[in-house]
Amino acid sequence: MYALAIIRYRRPLDEVLTVVDAHRAYLRELKSRGILLASGPLDPRMGGALLLRVPDTASRTLDEIRAAARNPMPASSSGASMPAS
């Protein structure tokens, strides 16, 4: 099964850019594990898209998947949050 994740930034781009290197490392890890098939930023730069391979039996919530994968851009009730500096 495949999933398309459309991500919309909820923080100013200058804040998002501070975690881009960690985010790209996370994406490289997903790609090496065969989970991520393609990804890239949207134009205009207001978010991004991910094409993911997920197990047919996937029933976890997105927050559970983020926690298990150590995503550097975890979600909060108000949207994406940045790590504490």
GIWOWO-V56329 format. One record per pair of residues at least 6 apart in sequence whose C-alpha atoms are under 6 Angstrom apart, sorted by the first residue. I is the first residue (numbers start at 0). GAP is how many residues later the second one is. If there is no record, write none. Layout:
# GIWOWO-V56329
i | gap
I | GAP
I | GAP
This chain:
# GIWOWO-V56329
i | gap
0 | 53
0 | 55
1 | 50
1 | 51
1 | 52
2 | 48
2 | 49
3 | 46
3 | 47
4 | 44
4 | 45
5 | 43
6 | 40
6 | 41
6 | 42
7 | 38
7 | 39
8 | 37
8 | 38
9 | 69
22 | 49
29 | 6
34 | 17
34 | 18
35 | 16
36 | 14
36 | 15
37 | 12
37 | 13
38 | 10
38 | 11
39 | 8
39 | 9
40 | 6
40 | 7
41 | 6
73 | 6
74 | 6
